Amino acid sequence: AAQIAASVVPRPPRPKSQRQRNRRHGVHGVRRVMERPEAESSSGPSFLTQAKLAYEYSLKNLLWKQAVFYAERLVAERPCDETTYLLGLAYFHNQEMARAQWHLQGNKLPDARYLLARCCLQMKRWDLAEDALLSGGTLNDVVNGAAGLFLLGQVQERQGRREQAVQCYAKCLQDCPFMWDA
């Protein structure tokens, strides 16, 4: 019986991914940036490249739940401002405003801050929408240009601050005369 037990020594399973290799060797919490070029293996494109293509395909074809799935995979693999923006955008299209807002909080990308303001507007959280749009406190510092000014005007109008809303709409039209909603 001792010979049988000695001859059957289980080997540790082979890791299947870099993440599993890192876990196995004690390397945790490694954050990578989305902009870093992916190493393409001889077998084809990397997982991140494929997941991003699948995400873009899903958005293009109005498959919101599928886009959320791929964006969640991207964030799990590479958490950064860009991937959390993609996840927030997918949640926004899937009409999950609270989830989108949660993921977009603290994101520094201008597009993410504009999207956060759109989510807050739909959830009637005027103060958070205004904070997301105003980076420097003046109308010259509103994110996303004329579209951001228009959105800020809507936020202020809904709060009953009509004079400030008119200023936002006027600046919006000054920056982009084609904003006919302003």
ABEGO torsion letter per residue (X at the ends): XAAAAAABBBBBBBBABAAAAAAAAGBBGBBBBAABBBBBBAAEBBAAAAAAAAAAAAAAAGBAAAAAAAAAAAAAABBBAAAAAAAAAAAAAAGBAAAAAAAABGBABAAAAAAAAAAAAAAGBAAAAAAAABAAGBAAABBGEAAAAAAAAAAAAAAGBAAAAAAAAAAAAAABAABAAX
